[in-house]
Amino acid sequence: MSEGYETQVADLRPRSGAWVVVALLWTVACLNSLDRIMITTMRDSIVQNIPMSEAQFGLLTSAFAWVYGLVSPFAGFLADRLRRSVVIVGSLFVWSLVTWLTAHASTFNELLFARSLMGISEACYIPAALALIADYHRGSTRSLATGIHMTGMFTGGALGGLGGIIAERQQWNSPFLYFGIFGMCYAIILIMFLREPTATSGPLENQAGNLSSPRFLEAIRTLFRSRSFNIALAYWGLLGIAGWAFAGWMPTFLKEHFDMSQSASGILSTGYLQVACCAGVVAGGFLADRWSRQSSRGPIVVTILGLLLAIPGVLLTAASDKLSFALAGLVIYGFTRSFSDANMMPILCLISDKRYRATGYGILNCASCLAGGLAVYAGGLLRDSNVNVSLLFQFAAVGLAVCATLLIFLRPQAQVEKLQTTDALPS
């Protein structure tokens, strides 16, 4: 092995404090998911206090998704332009404040406005967090680190059922009060401990450091000039339709299809799904990192495999008349579908300019949330028309197959193929 190659490999080791950053951000990721999803498990309690139609209730989730999506490209650019740690702390504090304010809503319009504000504030987190993790984890730990961070998102989703339980036993707005206060307190802790990576003097870092400062329009032009980025955009948007529709209406589907209570359906749908996703992102990240030692396409191949294996899980849940089979399908889907969550940022690092990682992820988030929010709202319209929501799940299975096909056409940049790295990409 040449001395130059040894130096490059050394430069790709995780920076000092890399795993500490993942640990700190894990709790933030948990709150990010919990605060947005718990409303889906509180439907009966909320509707009893703030009357609304099924479509209006679906609109609460859709409005969050649409605002979140529209803001995401700008939020991602903010993370590329400013210190990522500042964006993360600010996002956490503001969305926690909005969560607390949601508890004081007394009309549907006020609740809708609060959900829209939450979409703006939460949109700033995930591009900044994943880009910061990618900055710290430069080599063969990137997918695993991303996957471990994403277990926080899924843990928050699993805990979303707490919203239904607390609302059922206390008041409808109690969960928003409790988790809003906790988030604001944790933001203060992050101010003291979350840091940017220290600069290094290796050749790869110097090459990246010579790149000019990000500019929004230039970022957009650079990203969309890439054929692979456009394919990734179509893939992530279509995957958002499947994921948001499946997760957003699963509590209601289980409650009505198997005649159970709000709290039981909330716990089962979020619990089984999110626990399976937690295991899946770690497994998907580990497999991708191992595969990447032989080929830079490791994250792409592992994601395709996961999507193909998720299809039988979706169909089993949608067609099952036995709860045990439906939950088994939910677990299969959650475990294998989540391979994509562990590997989206690593895939983006393979195909995009280093300067615009957060911006690129924000654009992908925009496509995913706008399409996903439309799917959730469509579910509400279908319910108002007495159409079985399981029909949405069947369409989701078809969408997963198309997503897997799209990934086949992704091509890592030539420098990645040669160096087996993602941090030395010229514009």
Secondary structure in CASP SS format (residue, H / E / C, confidence):
PFRMAT SS
TARGET T0000
AUTHOR 0000-0000-0000
METHOD secondary structure of the structure
MODEL  1
M C 1.00
S C 1.00
E H 1.00
G H 1.00
Y H 1.00
E H 1.00
T H 1.00
Q H 1.00
V H 1.00
A H 1.00
D H 1.00
L C 1.00
R C 1.00
P C 1.00
R C 1.00
S C 1.00
G C 1.00
A H 1.00
W H 1.00
V H 1.00
V H 1.00
V H 1.00
A H 1.00
L H 1.00
L H 1.00
W H 1.00
T H 1.00
V H 1.00
A H 1.00
C H 1.00
L H 1.00
N H 1.00
S H 1.00
L H 1.00
D H 1.00
R H 1.00
I H 1.00
M H 1.00
I H 1.00
T H 1.00
T H 1.00
M C 1.00
R H 1.00
D H 1.00
S H 1.00
I H 1.00
V H 1.00
Q H 1.00
N H 1.00
I C 1.00
P C 1.00
M C 1.00
S C 1.00
E H 1.00
A H 1.00
Q H 1.00
F H 1.00
G H 1.00
L H 1.00
L H 1.00
T H 1.00
S H 1.00
A H 1.00
F H 1.00
A H 1.00
W H 1.00
V H 1.00
Y H 1.00
G H 1.00
L H 1.00
V H 1.00
S H 1.00
P H 1.00
F H 1.00
A H 1.00
G H 1.00
F H 1.00
L H 1.00
A H 1.00
D H 1.00
R H 1.00
L C 1.00
R C 1.00
R H 1.00
S H 1.00
V H 1.00
V H 1.00
I H 1.00
V H 1.00
G H 1.00
S H 1.00
L H 1.00
F H 1.00
V H 1.00
W H 1.00
S H 1.00
L H 1.00
V H 1.00
T H 1.00
W H 1.00
L H 1.00
T H 1.00
A C 1.00
H C 1.00
A C 1.00
S C 1.00
T C 1.00
F H 1.00
N H 1.00
E H 1.00
L H 1.00
L H 1.00
F H 1.00
A H 1.00
R H 1.00
S H 1.00
L H 1.00
M H 1.00
G H 1.00
I H 1.00
S H 1.00
E H 1.00
A H 1.00
C C 1.00
Y H 1.00
I H 1.00
P H 1.00
A H 1.00
A H 1.00
L H 1.00
A H 1.00
L H 1.00
I H 1.00
A H 1.00
D H 1.00
Y H 1.00
H C 1.00
R C 1.00
G C 1.00
S C 1.00
T C 1.00
R H 1.00
S H 1.00
L H 1.00
A H 1.00
T H 1.00
G H 1.00
I H 1.00
H H 1.00
M H 1.00
T H 1.00
G H 1.00
M H 1.00
F H 1.00
T H 1.00
G H 1.00
G H 1.00
A H 1.00
L C 1.00
G C 1.00
G H 1.00
L H 1.00
G H 1.00
G H 1.00
I H 1.00
I H 1.00
A H 1.00
E H 1.00
R H 1.00
Q C 1.00
Q C 1.00
W C 1.00
N C 1.00
S H 1.00
P H 1.00
F H 1.00
L H 1.00
Y H 1.00
F H 1.00
G H 1.00
I H 1.00
F H 1.00
G H 1.00
M H 1.00
C H 1.00
Y H 1.00
A H 1.00
I H 1.00
I H 1.00
L H 1.00
I H 1.00
M H 1.00
F H 1.00
L C 1.00
R C 1.00
E C 1.00
P C 1.00
T C 1.00
A C 1.00
T C 1.00
S C 1.00
G C 1.00
P H 1.00
L H 1.00
E H 1.00
N H 1.00
Q H 1.00
A H 1.00
G H 1.00
N C 1.00
L C 1.00
S C 1.00
S C 1.00
P C 1.00
R C 1.00
F H 1.00
L H 1.00
E H 1.00
A H 1.00
I H 1.00
R H 1.00
T H 1.00
L H 1.00
F H 1.00
R C 1.00
S C 1.00
R H 1.00
S H 1.00
F H 1.00
N H 1.00
I H 1.00
A H 1.00
L H 1.00
A H 1.00
Y H 1.00
W H 1.00
G H 1.00
L H 1.00
L H 1.00
G H 1.00
I H 1.00
A H 1.00
G H 1.00
W H 1.00
A H 1.00
F H 1.00
A H 1.00
G H 1.00
W H 1.00
M H 1.00
P H 1.00
T H 1.00
F H 1.00
L H 1.00
K H 1.00
E H 1.00
H H 1.00
F C 1.00
D C 1.00
M C 1.00
S C 1.00
Q H 1.00
S H 1.00
A H 1.00
S H 1.00
G H 1.00
I H 1.00
L H 1.00
S H 1.00
T H 1.00
G H 1.00
Y H 1.00
L H 1.00
Q H 1.00
V H 1.00
A H 1.00
C H 1.00
C H 1.00
A H 1.00
G H 1.00
V H 1.00
V H 1.00
A H 1.00
G H 1.00
G H 1.00
F H 1.00
L H 1.00
A H 1.00
D H 1.00
R H 1.00
W H 1.00
S H 1.00
R C 1.00
Q C 1.00
S C 1.00
S C 1.00
R C 1.00
G H 1.00
P H 1.00
I H 1.00
V H 1.00
V H 1.00
T H 1.00
I H 1.00
L H 1.00
G H 1.00
L H 1.00
L H 1.00
L H 1.00
A H 1.00
I H 1.00
P H 1.00
G H 1.00
V H 1.00
L H 1.00
L H 1.00
T H 1.00
A H 1.00
A H 1.00
S C 1.00
D C 1.00
K C 1.00
L H 1.00
S H 1.00
F H 1.00
A H 1.00
L H 1.00
A H 1.00
G H 1.00
L H 1.00
V H 1.00
I H 1.00
Y H 1.00
G H 1.00
F H 1.00
T H 1.00
R H 1.00
S C 1.00
F H 1.00
S H 1.00
D H 1.00
A H 1.00
N H 1.00
M H 1.00
M H 1.00
P H 1.00
I H 1.00
L H 1.00
C H 1.00
L H 1.00
I H 1.00
S C 1.00
D C 1.00
K H 1.00
R H 1.00
Y H 1.00
R H 1.00
A H 1.00
T H 1.00
G H 1.00
Y H 1.00
G H 1.00
I H 1.00
L H 1.00
N H 1.00
C H 1.00
A H 1.00
S H 1.00
C H 1.00
L H 1.00
A H 1.00
G H 1.00
G H 1.00
L H 1.00
A H 1.00
V H 1.00
Y H 1.00
A H 1.00
G H 1.00
G H 1.00
L H 1.00
L H 1.00
R H 1.00
D H 1.00
S C 1.00
N C 1.00
V C 1.00
N C 1.00
V C 1.00
S H 1.00
L H 1.00
L H 1.00
F H 1.00
Q H 1.00
F H 1.00
A H 1.00
A H 1.00
V H 1.00
G H 1.00
L H 1.00
A H 1.00
V H 1.00
C H 1.00
A H 1.00
T H 1.00
L H 1.00
L H 1.00
I C 1.00
F C 1.00
L C 1.00
R C 1.00
P C 1.00
Q C 1.00
A H 1.00
Q H 1.00
V H 1.00
E H 1.00
K H 1.00
L H 1.00
Q C 1.00
T C 1.00
T C 1.00
D C 1.00
A C 1.00
L C 1.00
P C 1.00
S C 1.00
END
